[in-house]
């Protein structure tokens, strides 16, 4: 009987440990609508990049109760102008890998902050009728602040803001560097599993 009690207690402890481990290591899949607003600078005279709406998919994996890693990928199409005149368009595909700190995991509103690295791919570049181009692969830092609001057991509402420090080199008919440094505003839903 004593052996049976020991086995039951050991089994209960093992089960509670695995449940705690699973709760700390939950994952979240997020689908977000994003608004990307470049903060344009640089030395290419008159060049501007308009804001654009797009989408983002992100996967967050918790390593402990408060620490997580998020990998997100998005895409937007931006119009280019030079001194207000149409100069073409470019698509951006940012990939962000961030370490996040989540506060108040059991609250109604669950804030978090994050920081990490960004890789952005410039693609489908149509700049000055093909007479100018940009460096297609760029890297830089990214920071994030956001919050989750649970909607039942498995779903949540998510909002966040990211700042990406991003520039690229322009060559051809126009030469120089353009600083995009966009703010990315996001609103979406998440699925916890």
C-alpha positions as CSV (number, residue, x, y, z in Angstrom):
1,X,0.0,0.0,0.0
2,X,2.9,2.3,0.9
3,X,4.5,1.6,-2.5
4,X,1.1,2.3,-4.3
5,X,0.9,5.7,-2.5
6,X,4.5,6.5,-3.4
7,X,3.7,5.7,-7.1
8,X,0.5,7.8,-7.1
9,X,2.3,10.8,-5.5
10,X,5.2,10.5,-7.9
11,X,2.8,10.2,-10.9
12,X,0.9,13.3,-9.7
13,X,4.1,15.3,-9.3
14,X,5.2,14.2,-12.8
15,X,1.9,15.1,-14.3
16,X,1.8,18.5,-12.6
17,X,5.3,19.2,-13.7
18,X,4.5,18.4,-17.3
19,X,1.3,20.5,-17.2
20,X,3.3,23.5,-15.9
21,X,6.0,22.9,-18.5
22,X,3.3,22.8,-21.3
23,X,1.7,26.0,-20.0
24,X,5.0,27.8,-19.9
25,X,5.9,26.6,-23.4
26,X,2.7,27.3,-25.2
27,X,2.9,28.6,-28.7
28,X,0.9,31.4,-30.4
29,X,0.2,31.8,-34.2
30,X,-0.7,35.3,-35.0
31,X,-2.3,36.8,-38.2
32,X,-1.9,40.5,-38.4
33,X,-2.9,43.4,-40.7
34,X,0.0,45.8,-40.8
35,X,0.4,49.5,-41.7
36,X,4.0,50.3,-42.6
37,X,4.9,54.0,-42.4
38,X,8.5,54.8,-43.6
39,X,10.3,57.6,-41.8
40,X,12.3,58.5,-45.0
41,X,15.7,60.2,-45.0
42,X,19.0,59.7,-46.8
43,X,20.9,61.5,-49.6
44,X,18.8,60.7,-52.7
45,X,17.2,64.1,-53.4
46,X,13.4,64.3,-53.5
47,X,12.9,60.5,-53.1
48,X,10.0,59.5,-50.9
49,X,8.3,56.1,-50.1
50,X,4.6,56.1,-49.3
51,X,3.1,54.1,-46.4
52,X,1.3,50.9,-47.3
53,X,-1.0,48.2,-45.8
54,X,-0.2,44.6,-45.9
55,X,-0.2,41.4,-43.8
56,X,2.1,39.5,-41.4
57,X,2.2,36.0,-40.0
58,X,4.1,35.5,-36.7
59,X,4.9,32.4,-34.6
60,X,5.7,32.9,-30.9
61,X,7.1,30.1,-28.8
62,X,7.4,30.5,-25.0
63,X,10.7,29.3,-23.4
64,X,9.5,30.0,-19.8
65,X,6.6,31.8,-18.1
66,X,7.7,35.3,-19.3
67,X,10.2,34.8,-22.1
68,X,9.4,34.0,-25.7
69,X,10.9,34.1,-29.2
70,X,8.8,35.4,-32.1
71,X,9.5,34.9,-35.8
72,X,7.4,37.0,-38.1
73,X,7.2,37.6,-41.8
74,X,5.2,40.2,-43.7
75,X,4.8,42.0,-47.0
76,X,3.8,45.4,-48.3
77,X,3.9,47.2,-51.6
78,X,5.1,50.9,-51.5
79,X,4.8,53.6,-54.1
80,X,7.9,55.7,-54.9
81,X,7.9,59.4,-55.8
82,X,10.7,61.8,-56.7
83,X,9.8,65.4,-55.9
84,X,6.1,64.4,-55.8
85,X,6.1,62.7,-59.2
86,X,5.5,58.9,-59.6
87,X,8.8,57.0,-59.7
88,X,7.5,53.4,-59.5
89,X,7.0,50.9,-56.7
90,X,8.7,48.4,-54.5
91,X,7.6,45.4,-52.4
92,X,9.2,44.8,-49.0
93,X,9.3,41.5,-47.2
94,X,10.5,42.0,-43.6
95,X,11.4,39.0,-41.5
96,X,11.8,39.7,-37.8
97,X,13.3,37.5,-35.1
98,X,12.8,38.8,-31.6
99,X,13.3,37.9,-28.0
100,X,10.2,39.0,-26.0
101,X,9.4,39.6,-22.4
102,X,5.7,39.1,-21.5
103,X,4.2,40.7,-18.4
104,X,1.0,39.7,-16.6
105,X,0.5,36.4,-18.4
106,X,-2.8,35.8,-16.5
107,X,-4.3,39.3,-16.8
108,X,-7.1,40.5,-19.0
109,X,-4.6,42.7,-20.9
110,X,-1.1,41.1,-21.4
111,X,1.6,43.5,-22.5
112,X,5.0,42.6,-23.9
113,X,8.2,44.1,-25.3
114,X,10.6,42.7,-27.7
115,X,13.9,43.3,-29.5
116,X,16.0,41.5,-32.1
117,X,17.1,41.4,-35.7
118,X,15.4,42.2,-39.0
119,X,16.1,40.9,-42.5
120,X,14.2,42.7,-45.3
121,X,14.0,41.6,-48.9
122,X,13.3,44.2,-51.5
123,X,11.5,42.6,-54.5
124,X,9.5,43.5,-57.6
125,X,11.4,46.7,-57.8
126,X,10.1,49.1,-60.4
127,X,12.1,52.2,-59.9
128,X,12.5,55.1,-62.5
129,X,11.3,52.8,-65.3
130,X,14.1,50.3,-64.6
131,X,16.9,52.9,-64.8
132,X,17.5,52.7,-61.0
133,X,17.7,49.9,-58.5
134,X,18.2,49.2,-54.8
135,X,20.2,46.7,-52.8
136,X,17.8,43.8,-52.4
137,X,18.9,42.3,-49.0
138,X,19.2,44.4,-45.9
139,X,19.7,43.7,-42.2
140,X,19.1,45.8,-39.1
141,X,17.7,45.9,-35.5
142,X,14.0,45.9,-34.6
143,X,12.1,46.8,-31.4
144,X,8.6,46.0,-30.5
145,X,5.9,46.8,-27.9
146,X,2.5,45.1,-27.9
147,X,-0.4,43.5,-26.0
148,X,-2.6,40.5,-26.1
149,X,-6.2,40.3,-25.0
150,X,-7.6,36.7,-24.5
151,X,-10.8,35.9,-26.3
152,X,-11.7,32.6,-24.6
153,X,-9.3,29.7,-24.1
154,X,-7.6,29.5,-27.5
155,X,-8.0,32.9,-29.3
156,X,-6.7,36.3,-28.5
157,X,-6.7,39.8,-29.9
158,X,-3.2,41.2,-30.6
159,X,-1.9,44.7,-31.2
160,X,1.7,45.8,-31.5
161,X,4.0,48.5,-32.8
162,X,7.5,47.8,-34.3
163,X,10.3,50.1,-35.2
164,X,12.7,48.8,-37.8
165,X,16.0,50.5,-38.6
166,X,16.3,49.9,-42.3
167,X,18.2,51.5,-45.1
168,X,19.3,50.5,-48.6
169,X,21.6,51.7,-51.4
170,X,20.2,53.2,-54.6
171,X,22.1,52.8,-57.8
172,X,21.6,53.7,-61.5
173,X,19.8,56.9,-62.5
174,X,19.8,57.9,-58.8
175,X,22.7,57.1,-56.5
176,X,22.9,57.3,-52.7
177,X,21.4,55.8,-49.6
178,X,17.8,55.9,-48.5
179,X,16.8,55.5,-44.9
180,X,13.4,53.9,-44.5
181,X,13.3,53.3,-40.8
182,X,9.6,52.4,-40.8
183,X,7.1,52.2,-38.0
184,X,4.9,49.1,-38.3
185,X,1.5,49.2,-36.7
186,X,-0.3,45.8,-36.4
187,X,-3.7,44.5,-35.4
188,X,-4.7,40.9,-35.6
189,X,-5.8,37.7,-34.0
190,X,-3.8,34.9,-32.4
191,X,-4.4,31.2,-31.8
192,X,-2.8,29.6,-28.7
193,X,-1.8,25.9,-28.7
